[in-house]
Amino acid sequence: MARGGQAALIMVGTLINFTNYAAQVRPRIEAALERYTQFDAGCPAPLAEAIRYSLLAPGKRLRPLLVLMSAEACGGDPEEALPAACAVEMIHAYSLIHDDLPAMDDDDLRRGRPTCHKVYGEGIAILAGDALQALAFEIVARDIRPAATAARCCAALGCAAGPTALVGGQADDLAGHFAGAGLRELESIHARKTGAMLNVCLELGGLVAGADDEQATALAQFGRRLGLAFQITDDLLDVRGSAAAVGKRVGKDSAGGKLTFPGLLGIDESARRAEQLVAEARAALAPLGARGQHLDVLVQYVLERDR
């Protein structure tokens, strides 16, 4: 991955709203994802198509943007964090492919398009997810420098995507219909399923930038609150969003009796809790100073998003 492209990314001093920031930075992420999925003849055509169909589907690219923003917030060059940003998006895409399968959430629509297994079949969809997971670690190990930083990034990403975090949260989510569950159980599920992957985005950016202990702590505190706020707004969108805006079926969680924040706390209290978490996340950025401004803009966007 080419270095020295810092001028191509928006740096502190040009603070704009998140939508405009993302519109200007996202093309570099898209171009890198495109390059990373140009496979040679060893990859069967249906598998390559399924991988690219899911990974390159239109999306917010929130997670890779978080990696770049956190590198910037710690005084690093976001361009050097681009491989890690792409790797996180690959893990995210793999998790969505598998989440949508009939054995999991059984969804037929994702980002406004038929889900991977609806287009390519369940077998190819499973393999596409498997391939994206492997490719993510290959990219981090090969393209992050120095090697010691690459090793730390691989360990962090593996932990966030593994049995005590993302996959463990998904397992609990599958069993999330049990009676008597409370706020602690719900927060525990999403701190792993959603929060762990958002947190590792911040951690990866900090690792690439060489963050000190104070910066790393600030990012971790910010990430914990961002993850919960993001999940609450996701649950609220399922209740009051539109399928056209969200890009998938809405009302499915509540209709299926799934444990959600609005179902547990009510819509108004859930919205209030999201606002509180956003305020706490913004306060956590104080040690980062002006460099944390784009993260501040992003967390405010979480409350405003409609998809």
C-alpha positions, 0 to 999 in steps of 0.5 A: 500500500502506497504511503505519503498520501496524507494530503488525500485525506482530510486532516484536522483544521478542515472540520466539516460535518460527517456526511461531507467528511465521509464523502471525501474520504470514502473513495480512498477506502472504496479504491483500496477495497477494489484493489484488494479483491482483484483475485487471480485465477485461483479464486473461482469466479462465483466465489469472487463475485460473491465476495465483491457483491457483499464487500463492495455494496454501497455502505457508510464505511463507518468502521474503516472511517473510524480506523482512519479517524483514530489514527489521525486523532493520535497524530498518525498518517491515516494513509498508513492505517488504510490496510487496517481499515480495509481489514475491519470492513472485510470482517464486518462484511463477513459477519453480515453475510453469515448473520443474514443466513437462514440459520442466523437472522434469516434476512433477505435484504441488506443495504437495499439489495438481496442478501448474499445467500439469496443471490449466490446460494448458502454454500457460496455465501458461507465460503465468501464470509470465510474468505473475507475473514482470512483475507482481512488477516492476510492484509494486516499481516502483510501491509501494516508496518513495522511487523511488531505493529502488524502482530499487535493489530492481528491480535487485536482484530482476532480478539474483537472478532472471536468467541468472547467478542463478536462471535460470542455476542452473536451466539448470545443474540441467537439465544436472546429471546429468553424471558427475564433478561435485563439491561445488563444482559442486553448491554453485554451482548452488544458490547461484544457483538457491535461494540467490540468491532467499533472499539477495535477500529479505534484500537487499530488506528491508535496502534498504527499511529503509535498512540500513547497510554493516555490516547489509547485510554481515551479511544477505549472510553470513547469506543465503549460509549459509541458502540452502545449508542450505535446499537441503540440507534440501530434498535430505534431504526428497527422500530421507527425507521423506513425500509427504504432508508435503512436498506433492510426489513424494519420491525423484524426484531420486535415482531420476532420478540428479540431483546432490544433497547426500545423493547426493554426501555421504551422508545423515549428512554432509549433515545435519551440513553443514546443522547447521554452516551453520545455526550459521554463519548464526546467528553472522553475525547478531551485528551486528544485535543483538536485532533479528535474533532472528526471523531466528535463529529462522527459520534454526533452523526450517530444520533442523526442517522436514518440508516 
